[in-house]
Amino acid sequence: MLKERYGYSTPIFEEDLNEQEKESLSGLMSSGELFEYTDGVHYFPKRLLLGWSYPYPFLVASRKFITDGEEVYGYVSGLSLLNQSGMSTQMPNGYFMTSNKVSQNTEVKWKPLGRVWVTPSLVLITKENVNLLQFLDLAQGFVPERICPTERKCLIAFGKELGVDWENLSPYFYLFPKAEENLIKAGVKNEITQE
């Protein structure tokens, strides 16, 4: 039943299971069908040429704090977002996320995963506003006087990739007070305004 629902190498969080499913975990682990990823997280491994499959660490973190595949409740932020957008080549030593799933700044340490820093969202994150909030989070975090032409191009390209438009961003500027000013100073406003 669980294997059909989750498939191989997909994180299964105990907190998402009903009592009957939780009781079946120990039997599945004893039989070798189910592996423990870390406390409270399991997965069904698949035999590969060089060993067993396992969930990619970012998949585990994003399943917990960003999306379950249907509902969206978070996004990549901070240093991870700078790296994802191409505005920084620095690799963070963990994952930075913003999520509806936490009420205060949280640091999660999962053994194989490393660290995940999660900040609470300033407003309810949904499928409809996630791209706008993520772009404004990015815009809030850079210094426009120090942005180089390559970073500016990355910022514009990322905004276009997310499908953001100045008019759609406007209702959220109050949440990210420096974002509007940073985008104007960097000369990005006209680049992301749809005509």
Beta strands, then each sheet from edge to edge (+ up, - down):
strand 1: 12-13
strand 2: 35-38
strand 3: 41-43
strand 4: 47-48
strand 5: 51-52
strand 6: 74-76
strand 7: 94-99
strand 8: 106-110
strand 9: 114-120
sheet 1: 1+ 3- 2+
sheet 2: 4+ 5-
sheet 3: 6+ 7- 9- 8+
end
